[in-house]
Amino acid sequence: MTIQAIAHPAEEGGYWAEVPALPGCVTQAETLEDLKVRLAEAVEGWLLADAERVVDDKQALTLMVTV
């Protein structure tokens, strides 16, 4: 899976990044190399948390999609 992230220089040094497709999925690091590692961890955590979300709609169907 490949997903776009936007990296920004942090005012205090280092970088922070956001994943526009995943609201609230953000992370920070001192180097771009570390930022890429943390982004992968943040995306994985976001997706796992979303997969555990309970939908309160008796007619809804849960579908699992591998990308």
CHARMM-style PDB file with segment names, atoms N, HN, CA, C and O in Angstrom:
ATOM      1  N   MET     1       0.845  -1.174   0.000  1.00  0.00      PROA
ATOM      2  CA  MET     1       0.000   0.000   0.000  1.00  0.00      PROA
ATOM      3  C   MET     1       0.891   1.238   0.000  1.00  0.00      PROA
ATOM      4  O   MET     1       1.883   1.298   0.726  1.00  0.00      PROA
ATOM      5  N   THR     2       0.538   2.198  -0.798  1.00  0.00      PROA
ATOM      6  HN  THR     2      -0.269   2.149  -1.388  1.00  0.00      PROA
ATOM      7  CA  THR     2       1.239   3.475  -0.831  1.00  0.00      PROA
ATOM      8  C   THR     2       0.232   4.569  -0.532  1.00  0.00      PROA
ATOM      9  O   THR     2      -0.871   4.572  -1.079  1.00  0.00      PROA
ATOM     10  N   ILE     3       0.612   5.505   0.341  1.00  0.00      PROA
ATOM     11  HN  ILE     3       1.509   5.503   0.785  1.00  0.00      PROA
ATOM     12  CA  ILE     3      -0.297   6.588   0.704  1.00  0.00      PROA
ATOM     13  C   ILE     3       0.498   7.883   0.800  1.00  0.00      PROA
ATOM     14  O   ILE     3       1.650   7.875   1.234  1.00  0.00      PROA
ATOM     15  N   GLN     4      -0.099   8.974   0.404  1.00  0.00      PROA
ATOM     16  HN  GLN     4      -1.035   8.981   0.052  1.00  0.00      PROA
ATOM     17  CA  GLN     4       0.573  10.270   0.401  1.00  0.00      PROA
ATOM     18  C   GLN     4       0.594  10.890   1.796  1.00  0.00      PROA
ATOM     19  O   GLN     4      -0.407  10.867   2.513  1.00  0.00      PROA
ATOM     20  N   ALA     5       1.725  11.433   2.162  1.00  0.00      PROA
ATOM     21  HN  ALA     5       2.538  11.452   1.579  1.00  0.00      PROA
ATOM     22  CA  ALA     5       1.871  12.196   3.403  1.00  0.00      PROA
ATOM     23  C   ALA     5       2.525  13.525   3.048  1.00  0.00      PROA
ATOM     24  O   ALA     5       3.292  13.608   2.088  1.00  0.00      PROA
ATOM     25  N   ILE     6       2.228  14.548   3.809  1.00  0.00      PROA
ATOM     26  HN  ILE     6       1.605  14.480   4.589  1.00  0.00      PROA
ATOM     27  CA  ILE     6       2.803  15.875   3.608  1.00  0.00      PROA
ATOM     28  C   ILE     6       3.707  16.182   4.799  1.00  0.00      PROA
ATOM     29  O   ILE     6       3.257  16.186   5.945  1.00  0.00      PROA
ATOM     30  N   ALA     7       5.000  16.443   4.517  1.00  0.00      PROA
ATOM     31  HN  ALA     7       5.366  16.441   3.586  1.00  0.00      PROA
ATOM     32  CA  ALA     7       5.969  16.754   5.570  1.00  0.00      PROA
ATOM     33  C   ALA     7       6.174  18.261   5.651  1.00  0.00      PROA
ATOM     34  O   ALA     7       6.227  18.953   4.634  1.00  0.00      PROA
ATOM     35  N   HSD     8       6.286  18.756   6.880  1.00  0.00      PROA
ATOM     36  HN  HSD     8       6.243  18.194   7.706  1.00  0.00      PROA
ATOM     37  CA  HSD     8       6.485  20.184   7.134  1.00  0.00      PROA
ATOM     38  C   HSD     8       7.680  20.354   8.069  1.00  0.00      PROA
ATOM     39  O   HSD     8       7.865  19.542   8.976  1.00  0.00      PROA
ATOM     40  N   PRO     9       8.495  21.392   7.866  1.00  0.00      PROA
ATOM     41  CA  PRO     9       9.529  21.683   8.856  1.00  0.00      PROA
ATOM     42  C   PRO     9       8.849  22.154  10.151  1.00  0.00      PROA
ATOM     43  O   PRO     9       7.911  22.950  10.108  1.00  0.00      PROA
ATOM     44  N   ALA    10       9.321  21.664  11.283  1.00  0.00      PROA
ATOM     45  HN  ALA    10      10.082  21.018  11.318  1.00  0.00      PROA
ATOM     46  CA  ALA    10       8.762  22.070  12.575  1.00  0.00      PROA
ATOM     47  C   ALA    10       9.492  23.319  13.062  1.00  0.00      PROA
ATOM     48  O   ALA    10      10.699  23.451  12.861  1.00  0.00      PROA
ATOM     49  N   GLU    11       8.770  24.228  13.698  1.00  0.00      PROA
ATOM     50  HN  GLU    11       7.789  24.121  13.862  1.00  0.00      PROA
ATOM     51  CA  GLU    11       9.362  25.470  14.198  1.00  0.00      PROA
ATOM     52  C   GLU    11      10.510  25.213  15.168  1.00  0.00      PROA
ATOM     53  O   GLU    11      11.493  25.954  15.180  1.00  0.00      PROA
ATOM     54  N   GLU    12      10.391  24.181  15.969  1.00  0.00      PROA
ATOM     55  HN  GLU    12       9.592  23.579  15.960  1.00  0.00      PROA
ATOM     56  CA  GLU    12      11.397  23.869  16.985  1.00  0.00      PROA
ATOM     57  C   GLU    12      12.514  22.974  16.457  1.00  0.00      PROA
ATOM     58  O   GLU    12      13.394  22.560  17.211  1.00  0.00      PROA
ATOM     59  N   GLY    13      12.473  22.678  15.161  1.00  0.00      PROA
ATOM     60  HN  GLY    13      11.758  23.014  14.548  1.00  0.00      PROA
ATOM     61  CA  GLY    13      13.451  21.792  14.549  1.00  0.00      PROA
ATOM     62  C   GLY    13      12.817  20.462  14.199  1.00  0.00      PROA
ATOM     63  O   GLY    13      11.784  20.094  14.758  1.00  0.00      PROA
ATOM     64  N   GLY    14      13.420  19.753  13.292  1.00  0.00      PROA
ATOM     65  HN  GLY    14      14.259  20.051  12.838  1.00  0.00      PROA
ATOM     66  CA  GLY    14      12.868  18.480  12.852  1.00  0.00      PROA
ATOM     67  C   GLY    14      11.704  18.694  11.901  1.00  0.00      PROA
ATOM     68  O   GLY    14      11.603  19.726  11.236  1.00  0.00      PROA
ATOM     69  N   TYR    15      10.836  17.709  11.849  1.00  0.00      PROA
ATOM     70  HN  TYR    15      10.918  16.871  12.388  1.00  0.00      PROA
ATOM     71  CA  TYR    15       9.721  17.729  10.904  1.00  0.00      PROA
ATOM     72  C   TYR    15       8.471  17.163  11.559  1.00  0.00      PROA
ATOM     73  O   TYR    15       8.546  16.412  12.532  1.00  0.00      PROA
ATOM     74  N   TRP    16       7.327  17.535  11.011  1.00  0.00      PROA
ATOM     75  HN  TRP    16       7.266  18.145  10.220  1.00  0.00      PROA
ATOM     76  CA  TRP    16       6.069  16.879  11.353  1.00  0.00      PROA
ATOM     77  C   TRP    16       5.377  16.557  10.033  1.00  0.00      PROA
ATOM     78  O   TRP    16       5.629  17.208   9.019  1.00  0.00      PROA
ATOM     79  N   ALA    17       4.517  15.565  10.051  1.00  0.00      PROA
ATOM     80  HN  ALA    17       4.313  15.037  10.875  1.00  0.00      PROA
ATOM     81  CA  ALA    17       3.841  15.151   8.822  1.00  0.00      PROA
ATOM     82  C   ALA    17       2.397  14.775   9.107  1.00  0.00      PROA
ATOM     83  O   ALA    17       2.031  14.381  10.214  1.00  0.00      PROA
ATOM     84  N   GLU    18       1.603  14.912   8.070  1.00  0.00      PROA
ATOM     85  HN  GLU    18       1.901  15.232   7.171  1.00  0.00      PROA
ATOM     86  CA  GLU    18       0.180  14.560   8.135  1.00  0.00      PROA
ATOM     87  C   GLU    18      -0.170  13.698   6.932  1.00  0.00      PROA
ATOM     88  O   GLU    18       0.475  13.773   5.886  1.00  0.00      PROA
ATOM     89  N   VAL    19      -1.199  12.881   7.097  1.00  0.00      PROA
ATOM     90  HN  VAL    19      -1.723  12.820   7.947  1.00  0.00      PROA
ATOM     91  CA  VAL    19      -1.693  12.038   6.009  1.00  0.00      PROA
ATOM     92  C   VAL    19      -3.106  12.527   5.702  1.00  0.00      PROA
ATOM     93  O   VAL    19      -4.048  12.196   6.423  1.00  0.00      PROA
ATOM     94  N   PRO    20      -3.257  13.316   4.633  1.00  0.00      PROA
ATOM     95  CA  PRO    20      -4.565  13.920   4.346  1.00  0.00      PROA
ATOM     96  C   PRO    20      -5.719  12.923   4.219  1.00  0.00      PROA
ATOM     97  O   PRO    20      -6.853  13.248   4.573  1.00  0.00      PROA
ATOM     98  N   ALA    21      -5.450  11.725   3.724  1.00  0.00      PROA
ATOM     99  HN  ALA    21      -4.529  11.461   3.437  1.00  0.00      PROA
ATOM    100  CA  ALA    21      -6.518  10.731   3.535  1.00  0.00      PROA
ATOM    101  C   ALA    21      -6.984  10.103   4.848  1.00  0.00      PROA
ATOM    102  O   ALA    21      -8.029   9.453   4.892  1.00  0.00      PROA
ATOM    103  N   LEU    22      -6.203  10.298   5.924  1.00  0.00      PROA
ATOM    104  HN  LEU    22      -5.354  10.825   5.888  1.00  0.00      PROA
ATOM    105  CA  LEU    22      -6.528   9.700   7.216  1.00  0.00      PROA
ATOM    106  C   LEU    22      -6.618  10.810   8.260  1.00  0.00      PROA
ATOM    107  O   LEU    22      -5.603  11.158   8.865  1.00  0.00      PROA
ATOM    108  N   PRO    23      -7.793  11.371   8.487  1.00  0.00      PROA
ATOM    109  CA  PRO    23      -7.939  12.496   9.412  1.00  0.00      PROA
ATOM    110  C   PRO    23      -7.343  12.201  10.793  1.00  0.00      PROA
ATOM    111  O   PRO    23      -7.635  11.177  11.411  1.00  0.00      PROA
ATOM    112  N   GLY    24      -6.507  13.120  11.253  1.00  0.00      PROA
ATOM    113  HN  GLY    24      -6.270  13.952  10.751  1.00  0.00      PROA
ATOM    114  CA  GLY    24      -5.896  12.966  12.565  1.00  0.00      PROA
ATOM    115  C   GLY    24      -4.627  12.145  12.570  1.00  0.00      PROA
ATOM    116  O   GLY    24      -4.015  11.973  13.624  1.00  0.00      PROA
ATOM    117  N   CYS    25      -4.215  11.637  11.429  1.00  0.00      PROA
ATOM    118  HN  CYS    25      -4.712  11.777  10.573  1.00  0.00      PROA
ATOM    119  CA  CYS    25      -3.001  10.821  11.350  1.00  0.00      PROA
ATOM    120  C   CYS    25      -1.812  11.752  11.136  1.00  0.00      PROA
ATOM    121  O   CYS    25      -1.557  12.207  10.021  1.00  0.00      PROA
ATOM    122  N   VAL    26      -1.090  12.028  12.221  1.00  0.00      PROA
ATOM    123  HN  VAL    26      -1.298  11.658  13.126  1.00  0.00      PROA
ATOM    124  CA  VAL    26       0.067  12.926  12.199  1.00  0.00      PROA
ATOM    125  C   VAL    26       1.191  12.322  13.026  1.00  0.00      PROA
ATOM    126  O   VAL    26       0.958  11.472  13.885  1.00  0.00      PROA
ATOM    127  N   THR    27       2.417  12.772  12.756  1.00  0.00      PROA
ATOM    128  HN  THR    27       2.606  13.462  12.058  1.00  0.00      PROA
ATOM    129  CA  THR    27       3.563  12.331  13.537  1.00  0.00      PROA
ATOM    130  C   THR    27       4.683  13.353  13.388  1.00  0.00      PROA
ATOM    131  O   THR    27       4.564  14.304  12.616  1.00  0.00      PROA
ATOM    132  N   GLN    28       5.766  13.154  14.128  1.00  0.00      PROA
ATOM    133  HN  GLN    28       5.862  12.381  14.755  1.00  0.00      PROA
ATOM    134  CA  GLN    28       6.909  14.064  14.046  1.00  0.00      PROA
ATOM    135  C   GLN    28       8.202  13.299  14.271  1.00  0.00      PROA
ATOM    136  O   GLN    28       8.203  12.211  14.847  1.00  0.00      PROA
ATOM    137  N   ALA    29       9.314  13.889  13.805  1.00  0.00      PROA
ATOM    138  HN  ALA    29       9.312  14.773  13.337  1.00  0.00      PROA
ATOM    139  CA  ALA    29      10.628  13.278  13.996  1.00  0.00      PROA
ATOM    140  C   ALA    29      11.701  14.326  13.731  1.00  0.00      PROA
ATOM    141  O   ALA    29      11.425  15.391  13.179  1.00  0.00      PROA
ATOM    142  N   GLU    30      12.921  14.011  14.131  1.00  0.00      PROA
ATOM    143  HN  GLU    30      13.145  13.146  14.579  1.00  0.00      PROA
ATOM    144  CA  GLU    30      14.042  14.926  13.937  1.00  0.00      PROA
ATOM    145  C   GLU    30      14.588  14.894  12.504  1.00  0.00      PROA
ATOM    146  O   GLU    30      15.073  15.912  12.010  1.00  0.00      PROA
ATOM    147  N   THR    31      14.515  13.742  11.835  1.00  0.00      PROA
ATOM    148  HN  THR    31      14.121  12.915  12.236  1.00  0.00      PROA
ATOM    149  CA  THR    31      15.038  13.625  10.480  1.00  0.00      PROA
ATOM    150  C   THR    31      13.957  13.091   9.548  1.00  0.00      PROA
ATOM    151  O   THR    31      12.976  12.491   9.989  1.00  0.00      PROA
ATOM    152  N   LEU    32      14.154  13.320   8.242  1.00  0.00      PROA
ATOM    153  HN  LEU    32      14.951  13.806   7.883  1.00  0.00      PROA
ATOM    154  CA  LEU    32      13.190  12.792   7.271  1.00  0.00      PROA
ATOM    155  C   LEU    32      13.192  11.269   7.261  1.00  0.00      PROA
ATOM    156  O   LEU    32      12.147  10.647   7.065  1.00  0.00      PROA
ATOM    157  N   GLU    33      14.346  10.673   7.468  1.00  0.00      PROA
ATOM    158  HN  GLU    33      15.195  11.178   7.627  1.00  0.00      PROA
ATOM    159  CA  GLU    33      14.433   9.206   7.520  1.00  0.00      PROA
ATOM    160  C   GLU    33      13.596   8.660   8.680  1.00  0.00      PROA
ATOM    161  O   GLU    33      12.827   7.716   8.503  1.00  0.00      PROA
ATOM    162  N   ASP    34      13.746   9.251   9.859  1.00  0.00      PROA
ATOM    163  HN  ASP    34      14.371  10.019  10.003  1.00  0.00      PROA
ATOM    164  CA  ASP    34      12.939   8.830  11.013  1.00  0.00      PROA
ATOM    165  C   ASP    34      11.464   9.154  10.796  1.00  0.00      PROA
ATOM    166  O   ASP    34      10.589   8.418  11.251  1.00  0.00      PROA
ATOM    167  N   LEU    35      11.193  10.246  10.108  1.00  0.00      PROA
ATOM    168  HN  LEU    35      11.903  10.845   9.738  1.00  0.00      PROA
ATOM    169  CA  LEU    35       9.807  10.627   9.848  1.00  0.00      PROA
ATOM    170  C   LEU    35       9.109   9.564   9.004  1.00  0.00      PROA
ATOM    171  O   LEU    35       7.949   9.241   9.259  1.00  0.00      PROA
ATOM    172  N   LYS    36       9.791   9.021   8.012  1.00  0.00      PROA
ATOM    173  HN  LYS    36      10.733   9.284   7.805  1.00  0.00      PROA
ATOM    174  CA  LYS    36       9.200   7.969   7.175  1.00  0.00      PROA
ATOM    175  C   LYS    36       8.857   6.731   8.004  1.00  0.00      PROA
ATOM    176  O   LYS    36       7.809   6.118   7.803  1.00  0.00      PROA
ATOM    177  N   VAL    37       9.736   6.368   8.930  1.00  0.00      PROA
ATOM    178  HN  VAL    37      10.587   6.866   9.093  1.00  0.00      PROA
ATOM    179  CA  VAL    37       9.473   5.219   9.801  1.00  0.00      PROA
ATOM    180  C   VAL    37       8.258   5.500  10.675  1.00  0.00      PROA
ATOM    181  O   VAL    37       7.366   4.661  10.805  1.00  0.00      PROA
ATOM    182  N   ARG    38       8.231   6.678  11.268  1.00  0.00      PROA
ATOM    183  HN  ARG    38       8.955   7.359  11.163  1.00  0.00      PROA
ATOM    184  CA  ARG    38       7.103   7.027  12.142  1.00  0.00      PROA
ATOM    185  C   ARG    38       5.802   7.172  11.374  1.00  0.00      PROA
ATOM    186  O   ARG    38       4.735   6.863  11.903  1.00  0.00      PROA
ATOM    187  N   LEU    39       5.874   7.638  10.137  1.00  0.00      PROA
ATOM    188  HN  LEU    39       6.742   7.890   9.707  1.00  0.00      PROA
ATOM    189  CA  LEU    39       4.664   7.713   9.320  1.00  0.00      PROA
ATOM    190  C   LEU    39       4.092   6.330   9.070  1.00  0.00      PROA
ATOM    191  O   LEU    39       2.880   6.135   9.160  1.00  0.00      PROA
ATOM    192  N   ALA    40       4.944   5.370   8.760  1.00  0.00      PROA
ATOM    193  HN  ALA    40       5.929   5.528   8.687  1.00  0.00      PROA
ATOM    194  CA  ALA    40       4.465   3.998   8.552  1.00  0.00      PROA
ATOM    195  C   ALA    40       3.780   3.478   9.808  1.00  0.00      PROA
ATOM    196  O   ALA    40       2.727   2.845   9.729  1.00  0.00      PROA
ATOM    197  N   GLU    41       4.378   3.746  10.967  1.00  0.00      PROA
ATOM    198  HN  GLU    41       5.234   4.260  11.031  1.00  0.00      PROA
ATOM    199  CA  GLU    41       3.780   3.309  12.240  1.00  0.00      PROA
ATOM    200  C   GLU    41       2.462   4.023  12.497  1.00  0.00      PROA
ATOM    201  O   GLU    41       1.503   3.409  12.964  1.00  0.00      PROA
ATOM    202  N   ALA    42       2.407   5.323  12.193  1.00  0.00      PROA
ATOM    203  HN  ALA    42       3.186   5.823  11.814  1.00  0.00      PROA
ATOM    204  CA  ALA    42       1.184   6.096  12.419  1.00  0.00      PROA
ATOM    205  C   ALA    42       0.050   5.619  11.515  1.00  0.00      PROA
ATOM    206  O   ALA    42      -1.089   5.485  11.961  1.00  0.00      PROA
ATOM    207  N   VAL    43       0.359   5.366  10.261  1.00  0.00      PROA
ATOM    208  HN  VAL    43       1.284   5.474   9.898  1.00  0.00      PROA
ATOM    209  CA  VAL    43      -0.665   4.884   9.324  1.00  0.00      PROA
ATOM    210  C   VAL    43      -1.166   3.508   9.761  1.00  0.00      PROA
ATOM    211  O   VAL    43      -2.371   3.256   9.769  1.00  0.00      PROA
ATOM    212  N   GLU    44      -0.246   2.627  10.120  1.00  0.00      PROA
ATOM    213  HN  GLU    44       0.733   2.831  10.113  1.00  0.00      PROA
ATOM    214  CA  GLU    44      -0.648   1.300  10.584  1.00  0.00      PROA
ATOM    215  C   GLU    44      -1.547   1.397  11.814  1.00  0.00      PROA
ATOM    216  O   GLU    44      -2.575   0.723  11.888  1.00  0.00      PROA
ATOM    217  N   GLY    45      -1.168   2.222  12.763  1.00  0.00      PROA
ATOM    218  HN  GLY    45      -0.334   2.770  12.703  1.00  0.00      PROA
ATOM    219  CA  GLY    45      -1.982   2.400  13.973  1.00  0.00      PROA
ATOM    220  C   GLY    45      -3.349   2.979  13.660  1.00  0.00      PROA
ATOM    221  O   GLY    45      -4.356   2.549  14.223  1.00  0.00      PROA
ATOM    222  N   TRP    46      -3.385   3.960  12.758  1.00  0.00      PROA
ATOM    223  HN  TRP    46      -2.567   4.309  12.301  1.00  0.00      PROA
ATOM    224  CA  TRP    46      -4.651   4.575  12.377  1.00  0.00      PROA
ATOM    225  C   TRP    46      -5.570   3.532  11.748  1.00  0.00      PROA
ATOM    226  O   TRP    46      -6.751   3.454  12.085  1.00  0.00      PROA
ATOM    227  N   LEU    47      -5.023   2.734  10.836  1.00  0.00      PROA
ATOM    228  HN  LEU    47      -4.063   2.798  10.563  1.00  0.00      PROA
ATOM    229  CA  LEU    47      -5.833   1.718  10.152  1.00  0.00      PROA
ATOM    230  C   LEU    47      -6.315   0.638  11.114  1.00  0.00      PROA
ATOM    231  O   LEU    47      -7.453   0.181  11.005  1.00  0.00      PROA
ATOM    232  N   LEU    48      -5.470   0.224  12.049  1.00  0.00      PROA
ATOM    233  HN  LEU    48      -4.546   0.595  12.137  1.00  0.00      PROA
ATOM    234  CA  LEU    48      -5.889  -0.779  13.035  1.00  0.00      PROA
ATOM    235  C   LEU    48      -6.995  -0.242  13.929  1.00  0.00      PROA
ATOM    236  O   LEU    48      -7.960  -0.948  14.222  1.00  0.00      PROA
ATOM    237  N   ALA    49      -6.858   1.003  14.364  1.00  0.00      PROA
ATOM    238  HN  ALA    49      -6.074   1.577  14.126  1.00  0.00      PROA
ATOM    239  CA  ALA    49      -7.886   1.605  15.224  1.00  0.00      PROA
ATOM    240  C   ALA    49      -9.199   1.737  14.464  1.00  0.00      PROA
ATOM    241  O   ALA    49     -10.266   1.496  15.029  1.00  0.00      PROA
ATOM    242  N   ASP    50      -9.134   2.117  13.194  1.00  0.00      PROA
ATOM    243  HN  ASP    50      -8.267   2.314  12.736  1.00  0.00      PROA
ATOM    244  CA  ASP    50     -10.341   2.270  12.399  1.00  0.00      PROA
ATOM    245  C   ASP    50     -11.017   0.924  12.153  1.00  0.00      PROA
ATOM    246  O   ASP    50     -12.244   0.842  12.106  1.00  0.00      PROA
ATOM    247  N   ALA    51     -10.218  -0.127  11.997  1.00  0.00      PROA
ATOM    248  HN  ALA    51      -9.221  -0.059  12.036  1.00  0.00      PROA
ATOM    249  CA  ALA    51     -10.769  -1.466  11.762  1.00  0.00      PROA
ATOM    250  C   ALA    51     -11.555  -1.972  12.968  1.00  0.00      PROA
ATOM    251  O   ALA    51     -12.453  -2.802  12.826  1.00  0.00      PROA
ATOM    252  N   GLU    52     -11.215  -1.472  14.154  1.00  0.00      PROA
ATOM    253  HN  GLU    52     -10.486  -0.798  14.270  1.00  0.00      PROA
ATOM    254  CA  GLU    52     -11.894  -1.899  15.376  1.00  0.00      PROA
ATOM    255  C   GLU    52     -13.142  -1.075  15.683  1.00  0.00      PROA
ATOM    256  O   GLU    52     -13.872  -1.372  16.628  1.00  0.00      PROA
ATOM    257  N   ARG    53     -13.381  -0.042  14.883  1.00  0.00      PROA
ATOM    258  HN  ARG    53     -12.788   0.199  14.115  1.00  0.00      PROA
ATOM    259  CA  ARG    53     -14.528   0.833  15.107  1.00  0.00      PROA
ATOM    260  C   ARG    53     -15.819   0.048  14.926  1.00  0.00      PROA
ATOM    261  O   ARG    53     -15.945  -0.738  13.987  1.00  0.00      PROA
ATOM    262  N   VAL    54     -16.762   0.257  15.808  1.00  0.00      PROA
ATOM    263  HN  VAL    54     -16.660   0.895  16.571  1.00  0.00      PROA
ATOM    264  CA  VAL    54     -18.059  -0.423  15.744  1.00  0.00      PROA
ATOM    265  C   VAL    54     -19.052   0.494  15.035  1.00  0.00      PROA
ATOM    266  O   VAL    54     -19.212   1.658  15.401  1.00  0.00      PROA
ATOM    267  N   VAL    55     -19.711  -0.043  14.026  1.00  0.00      PROA
ATOM    268  HN  VAL    55     -19.581  -0.989  13.728  1.00  0.00      PROA
ATOM    269  CA  VAL    55     -20.709   0.718  13.283  1.00  0.00      PROA
ATOM    270  C   VAL    55     -22.076   0.357  13.833  1.00  0.00      PROA
ATOM    271  O   VAL    55     -22.446  -0.816  13.877  1.00  0.00      PROA
ATOM    272  N   ASP    56     -22.819   1.360  14.249  1.00  0.00      PROA
ATOM    273  HN  ASP    56     -22.518   2.313  14.213  1.00  0.00      PROA
ATOM    274  CA  ASP    56     -24.131   1.144  14.848  1.00  0.00      PROA
ATOM    275  C   ASP    56     -25.226   1.264  13.788  1.00  0.00      PROA
ATOM    276  O   ASP    56     -26.090   2.139  13.858  1.00  0.00      PROA
ATOM    277  N   ASP    57     -25.167   0.371  12.815  1.00  0.00      PROA
ATOM    278  HN  ASP    57     -24.465  -0.339  12.758  1.00  0.00      PROA
ATOM    279  CA  ASP    57     -26.157   0.335  11.742  1.00  0.00      PROA
ATOM    280  C   ASP    57     -26.388  -1.133  11.397  1.00  0.00      PROA
ATOM    281  O   ASP    57     -25.526  -1.778  10.801  1.00  0.00      PROA
ATOM    282  N   LYS    58     -27.523  -1.646  11.763  1.00  0.00      PROA
ATOM    283  HN  LYS    58     -28.223  -1.122  12.247  1.00  0.00      PROA
ATOM    284  CA  LYS    58     -27.814  -3.077  11.593  1.00  0.00      PROA
ATOM    285  C   LYS    58     -27.840  -3.506  10.123  1.00  0.00      PROA
ATOM    286  O   LYS    58     -27.685  -4.692   9.830  1.00  0.00      PROA
ATOM    287  N   GLN    59     -28.033  -2.564   9.196  1.00  0.00      PROA
ATOM    288  HN  GLN    59     -28.159  -1.601   9.433  1.00  0.00      PROA
ATOM    289  CA  GLN    59     -28.078  -2.911   7.781  1.00  0.00      PROA
ATOM    290  C   GLN    59     -26.708  -2.779   7.108  1.00  0.00      PROA
ATOM    291  O   GLN    59     -26.535  -3.189   5.961  1.00  0.00      PROA
ATOM    292  N   ALA    60     -25.757  -2.218   7.811  1.00  0.00      PROA
ATOM    293  HN  ALA    60     -25.897  -1.885   8.744  1.00  0.00      PROA
ATOM    294  CA  ALA    60     -24.426  -2.010   7.227  1.00  0.00      PROA
ATOM    295  C   ALA    60     -23.670  -3.341   7.110  1.00  0.00      PROA
ATOM    296  O   ALA    60     -23.832  -4.238   7.937  1.00  0.00      PROA
ATOM    297  N   LEU    61     -22.859  -3.442   6.087  1.00  0.00      PROA
ATOM    298  HN  LEU    61     -22.727  -2.713   5.415  1.00  0.00      PROA
ATOM    299  CA  LEU    61     -22.026  -4.616   5.872  1.00  0.00      PROA
ATOM    300  C   LEU    61     -20.573  -4.196   6.030  1.00  0.00      PROA
ATOM    301  O   LEU    61     -20.189  -3.123   5.565  1.00  0.00      PROA
ATOM    302  N   THR    62     -19.764  -5.019   6.673  1.00  0.00      PROA
ATOM    303  HN  THR    62     -20.077  -5.891   7.050  1.00  0.00      PROA
ATOM    304  CA  THR    62     -18.352  -4.757   6.798  1.00  0.00      PROA
ATOM    305  C   THR    62     -17.615  -5.504   5.698  1.00  0.00      PROA
ATOM    306  O   THR    62     -17.756  -6.719   5.557  1.00  0.00      PROA
ATOM    307  N   LEU    63     -16.840  -4.781   4.932  1.00  0.00      PROA
ATOM    308  HN  LEU    63     -16.726  -3.794   5.046  1.00  0.00      PROA
ATOM    309  CA  LEU    63     -16.065  -5.369   3.848  1.00  0.00      PROA
ATOM    310  C   LEU    63     -14.580  -5.136   4.116  1.00  0.00      PROA
ATOM    311  O   LEU    63     -14.195  -4.029   4.492  1.00  0.00      PROA
ATOM    312  N   MET    64     -13.755  -6.131   3.934  1.00  0.00      PROA
ATOM    313  HN  MET    64     -14.068  -7.031   3.628  1.00  0.00      PROA
ATOM    314  CA  MET    64     -12.312  -6.007   4.104  1.00  0.00      PROA
ATOM    315  C   MET    64     -11.699  -5.943   2.712  1.00  0.00      PROA
ATOM    316  O   MET    64     -11.979  -6.798   1.872  1.00  0.00      PROA
ATOM    317  N   VAL    65     -10.864  -4.938   2.460  1.00  0.00      PROA
ATOM    318  HN  VAL    65     -10.636  -4.243   3.143  1.00  0.00      PROA
ATOM    319  CA  VAL    65     -10.254  -4.731   1.156  1.00  0.00      PROA
ATOM    320  C   VAL    65      -8.747  -4.696   1.316  1.00  0.00      PROA
ATOM    321  O   VAL    65      -8.228  -3.958   2.153  1.00  0.00      PROA
ATOM    322  N   THR    66      -8.052  -5.476   0.533  1.00  0.00      PROA
ATOM    323  HN  THR    66      -8.474  -6.075  -0.147  1.00  0.00      PROA
ATOM    324  CA  THR    66      -6.587  -5.475   0.535  1.00  0.00      PROA
ATOM    325  C   THR    66      -6.113  -4.640  -0.644  1.00  0.00      PROA
ATOM    326  O   THR    66      -6.543  -4.839  -1.780  1.00  0.00      PROA
ATOM    327  N   VAL    67      -5.230  -3.713  -0.356  1.00  0.00      PROA
ATOM    328  HN  VAL    67      -4.880  -3.552   0.567  1.00  0.00      PROA
ATOM    329  CA  VAL    67      -4.714  -2.827  -1.403  1.00  0.00      PROA
ATOM    330  C   VAL    67      -3.262  -3.140  -1.650  1.00  0.00      PROA
ATOM    331  OT1 VAL    67      -2.629  -2.508  -2.496  1.00  0.00      PROA
TER     332      VAL     67
END
